[in-house]
Amino acid sequence: MFQRTRPIRTCFSAARGPILLLAVVTTAATGQVVDLAVQNNQSDVNIQICLTPPGLSTRCDSDASPVSGSISIELDNYVNPSTISIHDFTLGLDRNLSFTMDWGFFIGSVDIQLVNAVVHYATPGVPTGPVVIDNAGNFDFPIIAANFTGTGAFQGHGPIMGSVGSGTFNLADFGTNYSAIAGAISIANDLITLSGAQSFANTGDINGVTTTLTGDATLLATGSVPSCRVDINGDGIVNTQDFLAYLNLWTAGDMQADFTGDGLVNTQDFLLFLNEWTVGCP
């Protein structure tokens, strides 16, 4: 990986005025968000639904599905990363799930089906982390906010549970769920592999019956190491020519200079480019 030391100097832009460039920047390349594809043949989720009707004991049932979707992450370095942040994820269940809670002949049962269930990152654009990646590649996010979307259908049967009736409900009404994700990250041959487990739990209400939804997901997601974005002119070398090319983009307010990805071109983008340019690329 190239590393550089530059003397303090001031650049002037007619559009933005003087910009002070720091003498030495030693942080690793940051700000490169990568989308990893969830491999549904190696990713699945097991969901349990429990119902607690007034005056009755709790009954539960479970079902499972493969999972598809994507996870957007940011590593501090795409050679030997030491931290990871999560920027977004969408985890969709590949099949509908069915549950039956049964209290016996004299009370009855309730059937529930979940349709098009998806778990979404609750705050896209606001990353969670960074958290440390240890020497073995392991990481742990103790709290990540997530929301469910999808619909459910219920049907009550029997002398008592028949009074529950039938109808539908919206999984989004269960509100924000605070889950945990732990796993490992590895990089080999320009391929990023994230393996991990996510657990979640939430409580809602289905037609007056307290409903608890819990789950455990096993995930495997992969994606390519990002290209060297500070190689502005694409010649495979990070040098002064790239610095000058970026400066022209930044001075013109060109959105290619938006290195933070916030939709603005400002000093934060310039400093982030400078950090990455100083470190160079693998």
Beta strands, then each sheet from edge to edge (+ up, - down):
strand 1: 9-13
strand 2: 17-21
strand 3: 33-38
strand 4: 44-52
strand 5: 59-75
strand 6: 83-93
strand 7: 97-102
strand 8: 109-121
strand 9: 128-132
strand 10: 138-157
strand 11: 166-170
strand 12: 177-188
strand 13: 191-206
strand 14: 209-224
sheet 1: 1+ 2-
sheet 2: 7+ 8- 6+ 5- 3+ 14- 4+
sheet 3: 7+ 8- 6+ 5- 3+ 14- 13+ 12-
sheet 4: 7+ 8- 6+ 9-
sheet 5: 7+ 8- 10+ 11-
end
